[in-house]
Amino acid sequence: MKQITLVFFFLTFISQAQKEDAKILQETVQKLNDLTTVEYKSIVDFYPSMKEGDGHYEATCYFDFTSDDQLVGAKYVAYADEWQHVYNGKSIFRIIEKDKRVIYENKPRLHHLGGSIYIGGSLLETKIMLPKILNDETIQRTPRKDTLIDQQAAYKFEFRLPNQYIAYFKLEPATIHKDYVCTYELFINKKTMLPVMVRTSNSEGNQVIVSRIEDIKFDTKQAEEIWTMDRLEGDYFMISEREFYGQQESTMRGWVNKTAPGFNLPNLEGSFTNLGLLEDKVILLEFWFRGCGPCMKAYPEIEKIRDTYADQGLGVYGIEFITPHKDKQKLKDYVEKYNMTIPTIYRGQGVAKTWGVVGAPTFFVLDSDKKIVYAKTGFRQEELISTIEAELNK
């Protein structure tokens, strides 16, 4: 009887704790919904860094939740010394001071608004995403813990998102593999009941993103001129986002018929791969990185291309260009975990920069003279196969 009583007490205690957790989270949702305008310092850290020595970012963020915007319910500006990122409810534009350039989009969509690193983990994103997370029955929540953030008492909540991740204000399905899990940790200040830190990671172990909120100020205002591009005309070069990315595509096309820059990079077999010493009749290079969904989606097809044309002289090599050298073992574990059989070259950050690679997967096809005959970001299977076949048949 005593044992039954203890079990009942334990279950009652758990139930009560869950109710208290739910109450705290609902209060935070309400606090976020009650915000009008807010300004704070945003500090974002990537582990490992996205690029060598470049994983720490700081900016001031301002959100106006009184906006009648239909996309995210707010207009906002994020700015630092050399740039500004502004969404005025109708258009979005980025100001790059050092280049005196403005990149704008007059018909923005969610992926434009959520593309800034300062939006991830922001009060805006949390306001939109927390109710979705709480209403998704597939998401697991661990009991809250007490902790300190910047010497202030806070609650820590951890959510596990199986086969999902947060992107552009939505819960997106993960296509990397069936066991993928995103962990979302929310830290709530006990005094204000507002988020002060968000930490996201995934089961791949390839990246942790920590977004902190400091020096928060409520009911502040920005000068009206900050919301318009008119103040910049004459002093800045204006270019639409479509034109900007078109120029990047042009950069890729600019490599065609040029000799590929040489490289000599380490590979996971324990030696080095020197482009100049490769003797394949045709070479297919893929720039990729760990955890890249489009890369993993294309990978089986790339293996099929390799298997189909290897006997005819095609050599296929993957250049991983994000993982730092100190995380070589993590990269090796990743390759082994997914049975990736294409030779993996790593420490490709410098080569990616030289070759103008800004996204993944990016593909280059080289002929027998190491001349580039194809260069594009994104997997266009028919184009790629057609180019490879044409070169092999010469």
Secondary structure, 3 states (H helix, E strand, C coil): CHHHHHHHHHHHHHHHHHHHHHHHHHHHHHHHHHCCEEEEEEEEEEECCCECCECEEEEEEEEECCCCCCCCCCEEEEECCCEEEEECCCCEEEEEHHHCEEEEECCCCHHHHCCCCCCCCCHHHHHHHHHHHHHCCCCEEEEEEEEEECCEEEEEEEEEEECEEEECCEEEECCCCCCCEEEEEEEEECCCCCEEEEEEEECCCCCEEEEEEEEEEECCCCCHHHHCCHHHECCEEEEEHHHHHHHHHHHHHCCCCCECCCCEEEECCCCEEEHHHCCCCEEEEEEECCCCHHHHHHHHHHHHHHHHHHHHCEEEEEEECCCCHHHHHHHHHHHHHCCCCCCEECCCHHHHHHCCCCCCCEEEEECCCCEEEEEEECCCHHHHHHHHHHHHCC
